[in-house]
Amino acid sequence: MKKSDKKIENSIREALTAVCELALEDVAGFNWITHFVNYNDFPDSLSIVCVFASNDELASVVSTHQNDYLRTLIREKLAAAGIPIANMRHQVSFDTQEACDNQHDGKWHLRFS
């Protein structure tokens, strides 16, 4: 990883940590957030996943439009770090621990590969 990529990675990590802290307080069922990126195609390759405990909790978040709140929060925190996101609907997704347990025996590395 190039030095410039490490700086971008740290900015992404700090922004998403701030999102995580707020979401843990504000969004019922929210557990954690992660991201993936290919720096050869940055920022278009940036992919962010918000993880919830259960499918029911995620369905509730979607029905109350808190998923939009999370996308807005992510956009704001990344923008403040100088990281533009072109397509929030494509680059931010939602998943659940329950789905990972059922489909990949709780092995996130398999789910994300």
N, CA, C and O atoms as CSV, one atom per row, in Angstrom:
chain,resi,resn,atom,element,x,y,z
A,1,MET,N,N,0.849,-1.176,0.000
A,1,MET,CA,C,0.000,0.000,0.000
A,1,MET,C,C,0.892,1.236,0.000
A,1,MET,O,O,1.841,1.345,0.776
A,2,LYS,N,N,0.559,2.154,-0.888
A,2,LYS,CA,C,1.313,3.404,-0.972
A,2,LYS,C,C,1.011,4.283,0.244
A,2,LYS,O,O,-0.010,4.124,0.913
A,3,LYS,N,N,1.924,5.208,0.504
A,3,LYS,CA,C,1.756,6.127,1.629
A,3,LYS,C,C,0.461,6.927,1.501
A,3,LYS,O,O,-0.238,7.147,2.491
A,4,SER,N,N,0.144,7.360,0.281
A,4,SER,CA,C,-1.090,8.125,0.077
A,4,SER,C,C,-2.320,7.256,0.340
A,4,SER,O,O,-3.327,7.744,0.852
A,5,ASP,N,N,-2.239,5.974,-0.010
A,5,ASP,CA,C,-3.340,5.059,0.260
A,5,ASP,C,C,-3.538,4.860,1.764
A,5,ASP,O,O,-4.669,4.758,2.238
A,6,LYS,N,N,-2.450,4.808,2.495
A,6,LYS,CA,C,-2.544,4.656,3.957
A,6,LYS,C,C,-3.223,5.869,4.586
A,6,LYS,O,O,-3.996,5.732,5.534
A,7,LYS,N,N,-2.932,7.055,4.056
A,7,LYS,CA,C,-3.573,8.264,4.570
A,7,LYS,C,C,-5.076,8.232,4.299
A,7,LYS,O,O,-5.878,8.586,5.163
A,8,ILE,N,N,-5.449,7.807,3.098
A,8,ILE,CA,C,-6.870,7.704,2.758
A,8,ILE,C,C,-7.536,6.659,3.639
A,8,ILE,O,O,-8.636,6.880,4.146
A,9,GLU,N,N,-6.873,5.521,3.822
A,9,GLU,CA,C,-7.419,4.452,4.670
A,9,GLU,C,C,-7.666,4.949,6.084
A,9,GLU,O,O,-8.708,4.660,6.672
A,10,ASN,N,N,-6.724,5.687,6.626
A,10,ASN,CA,C,-6.903,6.227,7.978
A,10,ASN,C,C,-8.066,7.205,8.030
A,10,ASN,O,O,-8.820,7.218,9.004
A,11,SER,N,N,-8.221,8.020,7.000
A,11,SER,CA,C,-9.343,8.967,6.953
A,11,SER,C,C,-10.678,8.220,6.879
A,11,SER,O,O,-11.638,8.588,7.555
A,12,ILE,N,N,-10.730,7.180,6.060
A,12,ILE,CA,C,-11.952,6.367,5.967
A,12,ILE,C,C,-12.261,5.734,7.315
A,12,ILE,O,O,-13.394,5.788,7.791
A,13,ARG,N,N,-11.257,5.141,7.917
A,13,ARG,CA,C,-11.440,4.459,9.201
A,13,ARG,C,C,-11.930,5.432,10.274
A,13,ARG,O,O,-12.840,5.104,11.036
A,14,GLU,N,N,-11.345,6.607,10.339
A,14,GLU,CA,C,-11.762,7.598,11.338
A,14,GLU,C,C,-13.199,8.060,11.091
A,14,GLU,O,O,-13.982,8.194,12.032
A,15,ALA,N,N,-13.541,8.301,9.832
A,15,ALA,CA,C,-14.900,8.740,9.503
A,15,ALA,C,C,-15.917,7.661,9.851
A,15,ALA,O,O,-16.964,7.953,10.428
A,16,LEU,N,N,-15.612,6.419,9.502
A,16,LEU,CA,C,-16.555,5.334,9.778
A,16,LEU,C,C,-16.620,4.992,11.264
A,16,LEU,O,O,-17.651,4.517,11.740
A,17,THR,N,N,-15.549,5.222,11.995
A,17,THR,CA,C,-15.592,5.054,13.450
A,17,THR,C,C,-16.567,6.063,14.059
A,17,THR,O,O,-17.334,5.725,14.962
A,18,ALA,N,N,-16.536,7.281,13.571
A,18,ALA,CA,C,-17.479,8.305,14.048
A,18,ALA,C,C,-18.911,7.908,13.708
A,18,ALA,O,O,-19.812,8.065,14.531
A,19,VAL,N,N,-19.122,7.394,12.500
A,19,VAL,CA,C,-20.454,6.917,12.105
A,19,VAL,C,C,-20.898,5.802,13.043
A,19,VAL,O,O,-22.034,5.797,13.517
A,20,CYS,N,N,-20.009,4.871,13.304
A,20,CYS,CA,C,-20.334,3.728,14.160
A,20,CYS,C,C,-20.748,4.185,15.560
A,20,CYS,O,O,-21.743,3.706,16.105
A,21,GLU,N,N,-19.998,5.095,16.126
A,21,GLU,CA,C,-20.314,5.577,17.476
A,21,GLU,C,C,-21.695,6.217,17.525
A,21,GLU,O,O,-22.452,5.985,18.468
A,22,LEU,N,N,-22.028,7.017,16.524
A,22,LEU,CA,C,-23.347,7.647,16.483
A,22,LEU,C,C,-24.449,6.617,16.227
A,22,LEU,O,O,-25.501,6.656,16.866
A,23,ALA,N,N,-24.209,5.713,15.306
A,23,ALA,CA,C,-25.224,4.712,14.962
A,23,ALA,C,C,-25.504,3.772,16.134
A,23,ALA,O,O,-26.646,3.354,16.329
A,24,LEU,N,N,-24.488,3.440,16.908
A,24,LEU,CA,C,-24.709,2.580,18.075
A,24,LEU,C,C,-25.669,3.236,19.065
A,24,LEU,O,O,-26.419,2.546,19.755
A,25,GLU,N,N,-25.648,4.555,19.133
A,25,GLU,CA,C,-26.551,5.291,20.027
A,25,GLU,C,C,-27.926,5.509,19.416
A,25,GLU,O,O,-28.932,5.465,20.125
A,26,ASP,N,N,-27.981,5.746,18.099
A,26,ASP,CA,C,-29.199,6.226,17.457
A,26,ASP,C,C,-30.027,5.190,16.704
A,26,ASP,O,O,-31.219,5.405,16.483
A,27,VAL,N,N,-29.425,4.073,16.306
A,27,VAL,CA,C,-30.097,3.128,15.418
A,27,VAL,C,C,-30.210,1.763,16.097
A,27,VAL,O,O,-29.209,1.079,16.309
A,28,ALA,N,N,-31.423,1.382,16.430
A,28,ALA,CA,C,-31.662,0.108,17.121
A,28,ALA,C,C,-31.199,-1.066,16.269
A,28,ALA,O,O,-31.531,-1.155,15.087
A,29,GLY,N,N,-30.439,-1.957,16.870
A,29,GLY,CA,C,-29.990,-3.159,16.193
A,29,GLY,C,C,-28.677,-3.023,15.457
A,29,GLY,O,O,-28.095,-4.024,15.040
A,30,PHE,N,N,-28.194,-1.781,15.289
A,30,PHE,CA,C,-26.918,-1.582,14.603
A,30,PHE,C,C,-25.809,-2.194,15.449
A,30,PHE,O,O,-25.753,-1.987,16.661
A,31,ASN,N,N,-24.913,-2.961,14.789
A,31,ASN,CA,C,-23.801,-3.600,15.501
A,31,ASN,C,C,-22.442,-3.032,15.132
A,31,ASN,O,O,-21.664,-2.658,16.009
A,32,TRP,N,N,-22.152,-2.966,13.835
A,32,TRP,CA,C,-20.829,-2.512,13.405
A,32,TRP,C,C,-20.848,-2.135,11.937
A,32,TRP,O,O,-21.828,-2.350,11.223
A,33,ILE,N,N,-19.724,-1.561,11.510
A,33,ILE,CA,C,-19.575,-1.108,10.130
A,33,ILE,C,C,-18.190,-1.515,9.644
A,33,ILE,O,O,-17.229,-1.543,10.412
A,34,THR,N,N,-18.109,-1.826,8.370
A,34,THR,CA,C,-16.812,-2.160,7.777
A,34,THR,C,C,-16.766,-1.611,6.362
A,34,THR,O,O,-17.770,-1.131,5.836
A,35,HIS,N,N,-15.605,-1.687,5.760
A,35,HIS,CA,C,-15.463,-1.188,4.389
A,35,HIS,C,C,-14.419,-1.991,3.633
A,35,HIS,O,O,-13.562,-2.658,4.213
A,36,PHE,N,N,-14.525,-1.898,2.309
A,36,PHE,CA,C,-13.582,-2.519,1.393
A,36,PHE,C,C,-13.260,-1.495,0.324
A,36,PHE,O,O,-14.107,-0.685,-0.050
A,37,VAL,N,N,-12.028,-1.536,-0.166
A,37,VAL,CA,C,-11.651,-0.570,-1.199
A,37,VAL,C,C,-10.492,-1.124,-2.024
A,37,VAL,O,O,-9.601,-1.803,-1.512
A,38,ASN,N,N,-10.534,-0.816,-3.295
A,38,ASN,CA,C,-9.428,-1.082,-4.207
A,38,ASN,C,C,-8.865,0.288,-4.562
A,38,ASN,O,O,-9.508,1.061,-5.272
A,39,TYR,N,N,-7.673,0.589,-4.072
A,39,TYR,CA,C,-7.124,1.933,-4.254
A,39,TYR,C,C,-6.763,2.244,-5.698
A,39,TYR,O,O,-6.508,3.404,-6.022
A,40,ASN,N,N,-6.733,1.254,-6.569
A,40,ASN,CA,C,-6.516,1.514,-7.992
A,40,ASN,C,C,-7.757,2.110,-8.648
A,40,ASN,O,O,-7.681,2.663,-9.745
A,41,ASP,N,N,-8.901,1.998,-7.972
A,41,ASP,CA,C,-10.163,2.534,-8.493
A,41,ASP,C,C,-10.901,3.317,-7.401
A,41,ASP,O,O,-12.123,3.234,-7.276
A,42,PHE,N,N,-10.143,4.067,-6.625
A,42,PHE,CA,C,-10.724,4.847,-5.534
A,42,PHE,C,C,-11.191,6.191,-6.080
A,42,PHE,O,O,-10.478,6.757,-6.909
A,43,PRO,N,N,-12.316,6.738,-5.685
A,43,PRO,CA,C,-13.228,6.300,-4.626
A,43,PRO,C,C,-14.373,5.414,-5.108
A,43,PRO,O,O,-15.190,4.967,-4.303
A,44,ASP,N,N,-14.440,5.158,-6.417
A,44,ASP,CA,C,-15.566,4.375,-6.941
A,44,ASP,C,C,-15.625,2.961,-6.376
A,44,ASP,O,O,-16.703,2.372,-6.303
A,45,SER,N,N,-14.483,2.409,-5.976
A,45,SER,CA,C,-14.460,1.036,-5.466
A,45,SER,C,C,-14.804,0.939,-3.979
A,45,SER,O,O,-14.953,-0.165,-3.455
A,46,LEU,N,N,-14.930,2.062,-3.302
A,46,LEU,CA,C,-15.228,2.036,-1.871
A,46,LEU,C,C,-16.603,1.414,-1.640
A,46,LEU,O,O,-17.605,1.858,-2.199
A,47,SER,N,N,-16.625,0.392,-0.814
A,47,SER,CA,C,-17.856,-0.306,-0.457
A,47,SER,C,C,-17.950,-0.346,1.061
A,47,SER,O,O,-16.999,-0.730,1.741
A,48,ILE,N,N,-19.099,0.053,1.584
A,48,ILE,CA,C,-19.314,0.125,3.034
A,48,ILE,C,C,-20.479,-0.778,3.392
A,48,ILE,O,O,-21.506,-0.781,2.713
A,49,VAL,N,N,-20.314,-1.549,4.468
A,49,VAL,CA,C,-21.361,-2.464,4.917
A,49,VAL,C,C,-21.706,-2.150,6.368
A,49,VAL,O,O,-20.840,-2.152,7.243
A,50,CYS,N,N,-22.991,-1.880,6.606
A,50,CYS,CA,C,-23.513,-1.674,7.959
A,50,CYS,C,C,-24.155,-2.988,8.397
A,50,CYS,O,O,-25.009,-3.535,7.699
A,51,VAL,N,N,-23.738,-3.485,9.550
A,51,VAL,CA,C,-24.201,-4.795,10.000
A,51,VAL,C,C,-25.117,-4.646,11.210
A,51,VAL,O,O,-24.821,-3.927,12.165
A,52,PHE,N,N,-26.242,-5.356,11.130
A,52,PHE,CA,C,-27.244,-5.377,12.194
A,52,PHE,C,C,-27.305,-6.769,12.801
A,52,PHE,O,O,-26.824,-7.735,12.209
A,53,ALA,N,N,-27.890,-6.867,13.967
A,53,ALA,CA,C,-27.959,-8.141,14.665
A,53,ALA,C,C,-28.872,-9.134,13.951
A,53,ALA,O,O,-28.495,-10.287,13.743
A,54,SER,N,N,-30.061,-8.692,13.578
A,54,SER,CA,C,-31.036,-9.633,13.016
A,54,SER,C,C,-31.703,-9.072,11.769
A,54,SER,O,O,-31.668,-7.870,11.505
A,55,ASN,N,N,-32.300,-9.962,11.024
A,55,ASN,CA,C,-33.050,-9.563,9.832
A,55,ASN,C,C,-34.242,-8.689,10.209
A,55,ASN,O,O,-34.558,-7.730,9.504
A,56,ASP,N,N,-34.902,-9.017,11.316
A,56,ASP,CA,C,-36.050,-8.209,11.770
A,56,ASP,C,C,-35.620,-6.786,12.119
A,56,ASP,O,O,-36.320,-5.827,11.794
A,57,GLU,N,N,-34.473,-6.647,12.777
A,57,GLU,CA,C,-33.989,-5.305,13.122
A,57,GLU,C,C,-33.639,-4.521,11.865
A,57,GLU,O,O,-33.925,-3.326,11.782
A,58,LEU,N,N,-33.031,-5.171,10.897
A,58,LEU,CA,C,-32.724,-4.486,9.639
A,58,LEU,C,C,-34.003,-4.093,8.914
A,58,LEU,O,O,-34.084,-2.997,8.359
A,59,ALA,N,N,-34.999,-4.966,8.910
A,59,ALA,CA,C,-36.276,-4.644,8.262
A,59,ALA,C,C,-36.918,-3.435,8.939
A,59,ALA,O,O,-37.503,-2.586,8.266
A,60,SER,N,N,-36.812,-3.354,10.250
A,60,SER,CA,C,-37.352,-2.216,10.982
A,60,SER,C,C,-36.616,-0.928,10.616
A,60,SER,O,O,-37.238,0.122,10.456
A,61,VAL,N,N,-35.313,-1.010,10.487
A,61,VAL,CA,C,-34.502,0.152,10.104
A,61,VAL,C,C,-34.918,0.648,8.717
A,61,VAL,O,O,-35.047,1.852,8.493
A,62,VAL,N,N,-35.124,-0.283,7.797
A,62,VAL,CA,C,-35.531,0.098,6.440
A,62,VAL,C,C,-36.936,0.696,6.454
A,62,VAL,O,O,-37.190,1.696,5.782
A,63,SER,N,N,-37.845,0.094,7.213
A,63,SER,CA,C,-39.228,0.585,7.229
A,63,SER,C,C,-39.352,1.965,7.875
A,63,SER,O,O,-40.280,2.713,7.566
A,64,THR,N,N,-38.428,2.301,8.765
A,64,THR,CA,C,-38.447,3.615,9.408
A,64,THR,C,C,-37.465,4.592,8.763
A,64,THR,O,O,-37.251,5.694,9.269
A,65,HIS,N,N,-36.874,4.181,7.649
A,65,HIS,CA,C,-35.960,5.007,6.855
A,65,HIS,C,C,-34.686,5.391,7.600
A,65,HIS,O,O,-34.027,6.371,7.250
A,66,GLN,N,N,-34.341,4.617,8.629
A,66,GLN,CA,C,-33.076,4.889,9.313
A,66,GLN,C,C,-31.883,4.481,8.457
A,66,GLN,O,O,-30.759,4.917,8.704
A,67,ASN,N,N,-32.129,3.641,7.445
A,67,ASN,CA,C,-31.057,3.330,6.497
A,67,ASN,C,C,-30.651,4.597,5.745
A,67,ASN,O,O,-29.474,4.791,5.442
A,68,ASP,N,N,-31.620,5.452,5.445
A,68,ASP,CA,C,-31.310,6.727,4.795
A,68,ASP,C,C,-30.508,7.632,5.731
A,68,ASP,O,O,-29.587,8.328,5.303
A,69,TYR,N,N,-30.871,7.611,7.006
A,69,TYR,CA,C,-30.115,8.357,8.015
A,69,TYR,C,C,-28.660,7.883,8.029
A,69,TYR,O,O,-27.738,8.698,8.063
A,70,LEU,N,N,-28.459,6.564,8.004
A,70,LEU,CA,C,-27.097,6.034,8.014
A,70,LEU,C,C,-26.326,6.439,6.761
A,70,LEU,O,O,-25.157,6.818,6.845
A,71,ARG,N,N,-26.966,6.362,5.619
A,71,ARG,CA,C,-26.296,6.779,4.379
A,71,ARG,C,C,-25.916,8.264,4.432
A,71,ARG,O,O,-24.821,8.646,4.017
A,72,THR,N,N,-26.820,9.087,4.941
A,72,THR,CA,C,-26.531,10.519,5.068
A,72,THR,C,C,-25.372,10.748,6.027
A,72,THR,O,O,-24.481,11.551,5.750
A,73,LEU,N,N,-25.384,10.057,7.133
A,73,LEU,CA,C,-24.314,10.178,8.125
A,73,LEU,C,C,-22.972,9.754,7.524
A,73,LEU,O,O,-21.958,10.420,7.728
A,74,ILE,N,N,-22.973,8.658,6.792
A,74,ILE,CA,C,-21.748,8.184,6.143
A,74,ILE,C,C,-21.262,9.215,5.132
A,74,ILE,O,O,-20.077,9.550,5.106
A,75,ARG,N,N,-22.165,9.717,4.305
A,75,ARG,CA,C,-21.788,10.729,3.307
A,75,ARG,C,C,-21.178,11.951,3.989
A,75,ARG,O,O,-20.142,12.449,3.550
A,76,GLU,N,N,-21.812,12.441,5.061
A,76,GLU,CA,C,-21.329,13.630,5.757
A,76,GLU,C,C,-19.950,13.417,6.365
A,76,GLU,O,O,-19.069,14.264,6.219
A,77,LYS,N,N,-19.759,12.311,7.034
A,77,LYS,CA,C,-18.473,12.050,7.700
A,77,LYS,C,C,-17.357,11.838,6.686
A,77,LYS,O,O,-16.237,12.307,6.888
A,78,LEU,N,N,-17.658,11.134,5.597
A,78,LEU,CA,C,-16.635,10.943,4.564
A,78,LEU,C,C,-16.340,12.241,3.834
A,78,LEU,O,O,-15.183,12.524,3.523
A,79,ALA,N,N,-17.369,13.038,3.555
A,79,ALA,CA,C,-17.168,14.329,2.890
A,79,ALA,C,C,-16.300,15.244,3.750
A,79,ALA,O,O,-15.439,15.957,3.233
A,80,ALA,N,N,-16.526,15.222,5.056
A,80,ALA,CA,C,-15.720,16.038,5.960
A,80,ALA,C,C,-14.251,15.610,5.931
A,80,ALA,O,O,-13.357,16.405,6.220
A,81,ALA,N,N,-14.017,14.347,5.580
A,81,ALA,CA,C,-12.652,13.829,5.473
A,81,ALA,C,C,-12.105,13.986,4.051
A,81,ALA,O,O,-10.995,13.543,3.758
A,82,GLY,N,N,-12.890,14.618,3.171
A,82,GLY,CA,C,-12.447,14.833,1.802
A,82,GLY,C,C,-12.608,13.632,0.900
A,82,GLY,O,O,-11.920,13.511,-0.114
A,83,ILE,N,N,-13.522,12.734,1.269
A,83,ILE,CA,C,-13.744,11.511,0.497
A,83,ILE,C,C,-15.149,11.554,-0.101
A,83,ILE,O,O,-16.140,11.400,0.613
A,84,PRO,N,N,-15.227,11.764,-1.410
A,84,PRO,CA,C,-16.544,11.837,-2.054
A,84,PRO,C,C,-17.105,10.441,-2.339
A,84,PRO,O,O,-16.363,9.514,-2.663
A,85,ILE,N,N,-18.408,10.312,-2.215
A,85,ILE,CA,C,-19.098,9.076,-2.571
A,85,ILE,C,C,-20.089,9.421,-3.673
A,85,ILE,O,O,-20.984,10.244,-3.486
A,86,ALA,N,N,-19.917,8.787,-4.810
A,86,ALA,CA,C,-20.748,9.107,-5.970
A,86,ALA,C,C,-22.121,8.460,-5.908
A,86,ALA,O,O,-23.120,9.090,-6.255
A,87,ASN,N,N,-22.181,7.215,-5.473
A,87,ASN,CA,C,-23.430,6.462,-5.524
A,87,ASN,C,C,-23.688,5.768,-4.185
A,87,ASN,O,O,-23.305,4.614,-3.992
A,88,MET,N,N,-24.335,6.475,-3.272
A,88,MET,CA,C,-24.559,5.946,-1.923
A,88,MET,C,C,-25.357,4.643,-1.933
A,88,MET,O,O,-25.066,3.738,-1.150
A,89,ARG,N,N,-26.340,4.537,-2.791
A,89,ARG,CA,C,-27.165,3.320,-2.837
A,89,ARG,C,C,-26.355,2.113,-3.281
A,89,ARG,O,O,-26.609,0.990,-2.846
A,90,HIS,N,N,-25.389,2.346,-4.140
A,90,HIS,CA,C,-24.554,1.256,-4.631
A,90,HIS,C,C,-23.388,0.957,-3.688
A,90,HIS,O,O,-23.004,-0.201,-3.527
A,91,GLN,N,N,-22.830,1.982,-3.075
A,91,GLN,CA,C,-21.615,1.827,-2.291
A,91,GLN,C,C,-21.846,1.557,-0.805
A,91,GLN,O,O,-20.914,1.173,-0.098
A,92,VAL,N,N,-23.059,1.749,-0.326
A,92,VAL,CA,C,-23.381,1.450,1.075
A,92,VAL,C,C,-24.457,0.373,1.084
A,92,VAL,O,O,-25.531,0.542,0.507
A,93,SER,N,N,-24.152,-0.732,1.746
A,93,SER,CA,C,-25.112,-1.828,1.831
A,93,SER,C,C,-25.339,-2.198,3.292
A,93,SER,O,O,-24.655,-1.710,4.192
A,94,PHE,N,N,-26.320,-3.074,3.500
A,94,PHE,CA,C,-26.710,-3.479,4.845
A,94,PHE,C,C,-26.765,-5.000,4.903
A,94,PHE,O,O,-27.151,-5.660,3.938
A,95,ASP,N,N,-26.374,-5.538,6.043
A,95,ASP,CA,C,-26.345,-6.984,6.223
A,95,ASP,C,C,-26.650,-7.281,7.684
A,95,ASP,O,O,-26.756,-6.370,8.505
A,96,THR,N,N,-26.791,-8.576,8.003
A,96,THR,CA,C,-27.090,-8.952,9.388
A,96,THR,C,C,-26.231,-10.122,9.844
A,96,THR,O,O,-25.806,-10.963,9.051
A,97,GLN,N,N,-25.996,-10.144,11.132
A,97,GLN,CA,C,-25.300,-11.275,11.736
A,97,GLN,C,C,-26.118,-12.551,11.540
A,97,GLN,O,O,-25.568,-13.626,11.297
A,98,GLU,N,N,-27.431,-12.414,11.649
A,98,GLU,CA,C,-28.320,-13.560,11.461
A,98,GLU,C,C,-28.143,-14.175,10.069
A,98,GLU,O,O,-28.046,-15.396,9.944
A,99,ALA,N,N,-28.101,-13.359,9.042
A,99,ALA,CA,C,-27.930,-13.860,7.673
A,99,ALA,C,C,-26.569,-14.523,7.511
A,99,ALA,O,O,-26.464,-15.572,6.876
A,100,CYS,N,N,-25.535,-13.927,8.075
A,100,CYS,CA,C,-24.199,-14.526,7.996
A,100,CYS,C,C,-24.171,-15.866,8.726
A,100,CYS,O,O,-23.587,-16.831,8.233
A,101,ASP,N,N,-24.795,-15.927,9.888
A,101,ASP,CA,C,-24.853,-17.192,10.642
A,101,ASP,C,C,-25.562,-18.267,9.832
A,101,ASP,O,O,-25.100,-19.406,9.766
A,102,ASN,N,N,-26.683,-17.907,9.216
A,102,ASN,CA,C,-27.485,-18.871,8.468
A,102,ASN,C,C,-26.822,-19.310,7.164
A,102,ASN,O,O,-26.915,-20.477,6.785
A,103,GLN,N,N,-26.163,-18.399,6.486
A,103,GLN,CA,C,-25.634,-18.688,5.154
A,103,GLN,C,C,-24.149,-19.034,5.118
A,103,GLN,O,O,-23.697,-19.719,4.201
A,104,HIS,N,N,-23.384,-18.565,6.110
A,104,HIS,CA,C,-21.936,-18.775,6.102
A,104,HIS,C,C,-21.404,-19.221,7.462
A,104,HIS,O,O,-20.218,-19.063,7.752
A,105,ASP,N,N,-22.280,-19.775,8.288
A,105,ASP,CA,C,-21.884,-20.255,9.623
A,105,ASP,C,C,-21.148,-19.191,10.439
A,105,ASP,O,O,-20.245,-19.498,11.217
A,106,GLY,N,N,-21.556,-17.927,10.244
A,106,GLY,CA,C,-20.965,-16.836,11.018
A,106,GLY,C,C,-19.576,-16.431,10.571
A,106,GLY,O,O,-18.913,-15.662,11.267
A,107,LYS,N,N,-19.123,-16.916,9.451
A,107,LYS,CA,C,-17.773,-16.631,8.955
A,107,LYS,C,C,-17.823,-15.465,7.963
A,107,LYS,O,O,-18.041,-15.643,6.765
A,108,TRP,N,N,-17.615,-14.285,8.504
A,108,TRP,CA,C,-17.724,-13.066,7.709
A,108,TRP,C,C,-16.727,-13.048,6.559
A,108,TRP,O,O,-17.044,-12.546,5.480
A,109,HIS,N,N,-15.535,-13.583,6.767
A,109,HIS,CA,C,-14.539,-13.559,5.694
A,109,HIS,C,C,-15.034,-14.331,4.471
A,109,HIS,O,O,-14.675,-13.988,3.345
A,110,LEU,N,N,-15.848,-15.364,4.673
A,110,LEU,CA,C,-16.423,-16.086,3.548
A,110,LEU,C,C,-17.546,-15.280,2.910
A,110,LEU,O,O,-17.685,-15.251,1.687
A,111,ARG,N,N,-18.334,-14.637,3.735
A,111,ARG,CA,C,-19.455,-13.840,3.236
A,111,ARG,C,C,-18.964,-12.664,2.390
A,111,ARG,O,O,-19.570,-12.328,1.373
A,112,PHE,N,N,-17.892,-12.058,2.806
A,112,PHE,CA,C,-17.374,-10.881,2.113
A,112,PHE,C,C,-16.463,-11.215,0.934
A,112,PHE,O,O,-16.095,-10.326,0.166
A,113,SER,N,N,-16.099,-12.482,0.785
A,113,SER,CA,C,-15.165,-12.821,-0.307
A,113,SER,C,C,-15.885,-12.993,-1.635
A,113,SER,O,O,-15.250,-13.278,-2.650
